[in-house]
Amino acid sequence: MTSKINASHILVKTETEALALLTYLKNGKSFEELARERSLCPSGKKGGCLGWFGRGQMVKEFENASFSGKKGEIVGPIKTQFGWHIIKIVDSQ
C-alpha cells in the first residue's frame, strides 16, 4: 500500500476553470507552466510542487484523490474547502 505521495497541483476558484486546465493539459500545455500562470496556491511559483506527503497531512478530499492516482497521472478536478484542484502524481512509495 502506498504510504507517501509526491505531487504537484493547480488550485483555482471554480470547476469551470479546473476543467479548462484539463483541456489545456490534454492539448500539450505544461503542467508546471499552467501552475505558475494560474494557481492560487503559493506552490504555483514552484510549478505546483508540493513535494512528498503522507496520509493525514492534506485535507481528506485531496488526500483521497492523490492516493488513488498512479505515477504520472493527472487527477481531478477535486473540490476542497480551498477551491478546485488538478493534481499531478509525480511519484509514490
C-alpha positions in Angstrom: 0.0 0.0 0.0 1.2 3.5 -0.8 2.4 5.4 2.2 3.7 8.6 0.6 2.9 10.6 -2.5 5.0 13.2 -4.3 2.5 15.5 -6.1 2.0 18.9 -7.7 -1.3 20.7 -8.0 -3.0 23.7 -9.5 -5.6 25.4 -7.4 -8.4 27.6 -8.9 -11.7 29.0 -7.7 -14.2 27.3 -10.0 -14.9 23.9 -11.5 -15.1 25.6 -14.9 -11.5 26.9 -14.6 -10.3 23.4 -13.5 -12.0 21.8 -16.5 -10.4 24.4 -18.8 -7.0 23.5 -17.3 -7.6 19.8 -18.1 -8.3 20.7 -21.7 -5.0 22.7 -21.9 -3.1 19.8 -20.4 -4.7 17.3 -22.9 -3.6 19.7 -25.7 0.0 19.5 -24.5 0.4 22.5 -22.2 3.0 22.1 -19.5 1.5 21.4 -16.0 4.3 23.4 -14.4 3.7 26.4 -16.7 0.0 26.3 -16.0 0.6 26.1 -12.3 2.9 29.2 -12.4 0.3 31.1 -14.5 -3.0 30.1 -12.9 -2.6 28.5 -9.5 -3.9 30.4 -6.4 -1.7 28.4 -4.1 1.8 29.7 -3.2 3.2 26.4 -4.6 2.3 27.7 -8.1 5.6 29.6 -8.0 7.3 26.2 -7.9 5.3 24.8 -10.8 2.7 23.5 -8.3 5.2 21.2 -6.5 4.0 20.1 -3.0 6.8 17.5 -2.6 6.3 14.4 -0.5 3.4 13.9 1.9 1.8 11.1 3.8 -1.7 10.2 4.9 -3.3 12.7 7.3 -1.3 15.7 6.0 -3.7 17.1 3.5 -7.5 17.7 3.6 -9.4 14.4 3.1 -10.7 15.0 -0.5 -7.2 16.0 -1.7 -5.6 13.0 0.1 -8.1 10.5 -1.3 -7.6 11.8 -4.8 -3.8 11.8 -4.5 -3.6 8.3 -3.1 -6.0 6.9 -5.7 -3.8 8.1 -8.6 -0.8 6.4 -10.2 2.6 7.8 -11.0 2.4 10.2 -14.0 -1.3 10.5 -13.8 -3.4 13.8 -13.7 -6.2 13.6 -11.2 -9.2 16.0 -10.9 -10.9 18.2 -10.7 -11.2 17.8 -7.0 -13.2 20.2 -4.8 -12.0 21.0 -1.3 -12.6 23.9 1.1 -9.8 25.8 -0.7 -11.2 25.5 -4.2 -10.7 23.2 -7.2 -7.5 21.2 -7.7 -5.9 19.5 -10.6 -3.3 17.1 -9.2 -0.3 15.6 -10.9 1.1 12.4 -9.3 4.9 12.7 -9.6 5.8 9.6 -7.6 4.7 7.3 -4.8 6.2 5.0 -2.2 
